[in-house]
């Protein structure tokens, strides 16, 4: 086993240890929960769903800690990769759901402070939601890299790792996404892309 391989294995083991230790997990959770919550608030408009999906990300992280590879990106990039999968699964589930009336079943009830906090988070992500809306017309691969870099703030290399593509490919896709967005009719919603690459 090479030094890089054993180091990555050690870091995955360290993260597995964090996930098994309640005190260490609490520190990990507190360090990343706001960023994961913002990620969800940019993509979901319901406070209950934001809360549920944020929780699902950390539950999936506990189960998948052995898959963490620090050489592919930091902990937050890894969590965003999990979050993308959680959002996609939620969208598939919602598409299959015929009746919305049963959605509150099985959820923990949020008190008014929780709802207010999540509504504030959703409101704070309004500009990012507009940017995401402007990206809906992009091809899937271009949209994915633009979301992770321009909306979620990951470095291009980390976004490439989340998507499982080469950094060079990510840069090309990001450049193409920016060019397409700048020529889009709703260009006023993508002014934050100016100079981003």
C-alpha positions in Angstrom: 0.0 0.0 0.0 1.4 3.4 -0.9 1.9 6.3 1.6 -1.0 8.3 0.0 -3.2 5.2 0.1 -2.5 4.5 3.7 -3.0 8.1 4.6 -6.4 8.2 2.9 -7.3 4.9 4.7 -6.2 6.4 8.0 -8.3 9.6 7.4 -11.4 7.5 6.5 -10.7 5.5 9.7 -10.5 8.7 11.6 -13.8 9.9 10.3 -15.3 6.5 11.1 -14.1 6.9 14.6 -15.6 10.4 14.8 -19.0 9.0 13.7 -18.9 6.3 16.4 -18.0 8.8 19.2 -21.0 10.9 20.2 -19.0 13.8 21.5 -16.7 13.9 18.4 -19.8 13.5 16.1 -21.4 16.5 17.9 -18.4 18.6 17.1 -18.4 17.4 13.5 -22.2 18.0 13.2 -22.0 21.6 14.7 -19.1 22.4 12.4 -21.0 21.5 9.2 -24.8 21.6 10.0 -25.2 25.3 9.0 -23.5 24.8 5.6 -25.6 21.6 4.9 -28.7 23.4 6.0 -28.0 26.3 3.6 -27.4 23.7 0.8 -30.8 22.3 1.5 -32.5 25.7 1.9 -31.2 26.6 -1.6 -33.0 23.6 -3.1 -36.0 23.1 -0.9 -38.7 25.6 0.1 -40.3 23.8 3.0 -38.7 24.2 6.4 -39.8 20.7 7.6 -38.2 19.2 4.5 -35.0 21.2 4.9 -34.8 20.0 8.5 -35.5 16.3 7.5 -33.1 16.3 4.6 -30.3 17.9 6.6 -30.8 15.2 9.2 -30.7 12.5 6.5 -27.4 13.8 5.3 -25.7 13.3 8.7 -27.3 9.9 9.1 -26.0 8.9 5.7 -22.6 10.3 6.7 -22.5 8.1 9.7 -23.3 5.0 7.6 -20.9 6.1 4.8 -17.9 7.4 6.7 -15.8 4.5 5.4 -16.2 6.0 1.9 -14.7 9.4 2.8 -11.5 10.2 0.8 -9.8 13.4 1.9 -7.6 13.4 -1.2 -10.8 14.1 -3.2 -11.9 17.0 -1.1 -12.7 18.1 2.4 -15.4 17.0 4.8 -17.8 19.7 3.5 -17.4 18.6 -0.1 -18.0 15.0 0.9 -21.2 16.1 2.8 -22.4 18.1 -0.2 -22.0 15.0 -2.3 -24.1 13.1 0.1 -26.6 16.0 0.2 -26.9 15.9 -3.6 -27.9 12.3 -3.4 -30.4 13.0 -0.6 -32.0 15.8 -2.6 -32.2 13.6 -5.7 -33.8 10.8 -3.6 -36.3 13.2 -2.1 -37.2 14.5 -5.5 -37.8 11.0 -6.8 -39.9 10.2 -3.7 -41.9 13.3 -4.1 -42.5 12.6 -7.8 -43.9 9.2 -6.9 -46.1 10.6 -4.1 -49.7 11.0 -5.3 -51.3 12.6 -2.3 -49.4 15.3 -0.3 -51.8 15.2 2.7 -49.9 12.4 4.5 -46.5 14.2 4.3 -46.6 15.3 8.0 -46.9 11.7 9.2 -43.9 10.4 11.0 -42.1 13.7 11.3 -41.1 15.4 14.5 -43.0 18.5 15.0 -41.0 21.7 14.7 -41.8 24.4 17.2 -42.3 28.0 16.1 -38.7 28.9 16.8 -37.4 26.0 14.6 -39.8 27.0 11.8 -38.8 30.7 12.1 -35.1 29.8 12.0 -35.6 27.6 8.9 -37.8 30.2 7.2 -35.1 32.8 7.8 -32.5 30.4 6.3 -34.7 29.8 3.3 -35.3 33.5 2.9 -31.6 34.2 3.2 -30.9 31.8 0.3 -33.4 33.6 -2.0 -30.7 34.9 -4.3 -29.0 31.5 -4.5 -32.5 30.0 -5.4 -32.8 32.5 -8.2 -29.4 31.5 -9.5 -30.4 27.8 -9.3 -33.6 28.6 -11.2 -31.5 30.4 -13.9 -29.4 27.2 -14.2 -32.4 24.9 -14.8 -32.0 25.2 -18.6 -28.4 24.0 -18.5 -27.4 20.5 -19.4 -27.2 18.3 -16.3 -23.4 18.1 -16.2 -22.9 21.8 -16.7 -25.6 22.6 -14.1 -24.1 20.2 -11.5 -20.6 21.9 -11.6 -22.0 25.4 -11.7 -24.3 24.7 -8.7 -21.4 23.3 -6.6 -19.0 26.1 -7.4 -21.1 29.2 -7.9 -23.9 28.4 -5.5 -22.4 26.2 -2.9 -19.0 27.7 -2.9 -16.8 24.7 -3.4 -13.5 24.9 -5.1 -13.5 23.5 -8.6 -11.3 20.6 -7.5 -13.7 19.7 -4.7 -16.7 20.0 -6.9 -15.0 17.7 -9.4 -14.4 15.1 -6.7 -18.1 15.3 -5.6 -19.1 14.7 -9.2 -16.5 12.0 -9.9 -14.9 13.9 -12.8 -11.4 15.3 -13.6 -10.6 18.8 -12.5 -9.9 19.8 -16.1 -13.3 18.5 -17.2 -14.9 20.4 -14.3 -13.2 23.7 -15.4 -14.3 23.2 -19.0 -17.9 22.5 -17.9 -17.9 25.5 -15.6 -16.6 27.8 -18.3 -19.3 26.5 -20.7 -22.0 26.9 -18.1 -20.9 30.5 -17.5 -21.0 31.3 -21.2 -24.5 29.8 -21.6 -25.8 31.6 -18.5 -24.4 34.9 -19.6 -26.2 34.6 -22.9 -29.5 33.5 -21.2 -32.5 35.8 -21.3 -32.5 35.9 -17.5 -28.9 37.0 -17.3 -29.7 39.6 -14.6 -30.1 36.7 -12.1 -26.6 35.4 -12.8 -24.5 38.5 -12.2 -22.8 36.6 -9.4 -21.1 34.5 -12.0 -19.1 37.5 -13.3 -15.5 36.6 -12.8 -16.2 33.2 -11.2 -14.2 30.3 -12.6 
